[in-house]
């Protein structure tokens, strides 16, 4: 069975060496596996949440697309496209928004982090929080569910969003699936063995720390200058050096063969100077990315070639997305106009029969099970607390239906404000009488 794997790349910056080792290289290699359909997309809608500089978004889209192609991504083997080229994505986002509980979004890490900062600064809790940031997990769920991806490679900070996508998919399936699953429930894929490169100062390589080694930008000169700034100890040439825990060695390991790693460590312990060690690192990295840099430069000089590749990728992706969205539109009732079947009119005796109140059981986004008693006019007469198991909720519904007001005192329920207890007791009495007929 073919497995679908989906990867989104936010277009707000230029990839560096750490991005290549930690995400680009392993993803490209994984995309070549048999029995796998890989979807790679430029998440430019997501970029608008983080960046309001149009020129930066535009340039980042070009640089990131050129980087992935130069790194070996085969656009004929995978689906490679821009998020904004698929109109199905925002439409599905709205369909999912309509079934997503606000409470679920309130628990999203990015939103909570923003509100925590505001509260600490004495600001309004939602100061500078956009709906883009707030609804970010729903857009991400649409990206994943539109192609029913089975696996989504993410860092640990994104696992919550995959869990939210699962919750949203389950809710949609429950409401509109009619006994079948419209959406596959995706799994987060976290590879603990993927390398996280240290930066020039030993911390994680990140633009926010200003400690990166450029991947292609600036050419060989920029690479050599960056490597020269890697922090080392003060031991002189000829003095033994400890290779363990040294950023320079960790970066070297990410590109070296086992034999090269062993030789490099042995030479450092024998007194290899840091300057010579850094030159070895430059030569090693250049042997890997030099050919890619030439391909990158060629692509950047001909953006129309990248545009053609992305447009072709979007056309191929839409062959999957368009019919699937049509199926989802049908499921929610957004259908072509046609004559509806005529409903038989009830006999006079049936029409005159009073409508009974109804117990409704359901599961909320918090995973708890609930029930409520609703009058014929829609008024909520009773609301339960949450239960860990559905059978607990069902047991109380059964008792209230058969025992009526006698079970009300013990029941874990609340009578909403404005509802009279005698109305609740009368409703329960009607249910008891109906069960005895």
Secondary structure as UniProt FT lines:
FT   STRAND          3..10
FT   HELIX           17..19
FT   HELIX           20..24
FT   HELIX           25..30
FT   TURN            31..32
FT   TURN            34..35
FT   STRAND          36..43
FT   HELIX           44..50
FT   HELIX           54..70
FT   TURN            71..72
FT   TURN            75..77
FT   STRAND          79..82
FT   HELIX           83..85
FT   HELIX           87..97
FT   TURN            98..99
FT   HELIX           102..106
FT   HELIX           109..120
FT   TURN            121..122
FT   TURN            125..128
FT   HELIX           131..134
FT   HELIX           136..145
FT   TURN            146..148
FT   STRAND          151..153
FT   HELIX           156..158
FT   HELIX           159..176
FT   TURN            178..179
FT   STRAND          187..189
FT   TURN            192..193
FT   TURN            200..201
FT   HELIX           207..209
FT   TURN            217..218
FT   HELIX           219..228
FT   TURN            237..238
FT   TURN            244..245
FT   HELIX           247..253
FT   TURN            254..255
FT   HELIX           258..269
FT   TURN            270..271
FT   HELIX           274..301
FT   HELIX           303..332
FT   HELIX           348..351
FT   STRAND          358..363
FT   TURN            365..366
FT   STRAND          369..374
FT   TURN            376..377
FT   STRAND          380..384
FT   HELIX           390..403
FT   HELIX           404..407
FT   TURN            408..410
FT   STRAND          413..414
FT   TURN            417..418
FT   HELIX           421..436
//
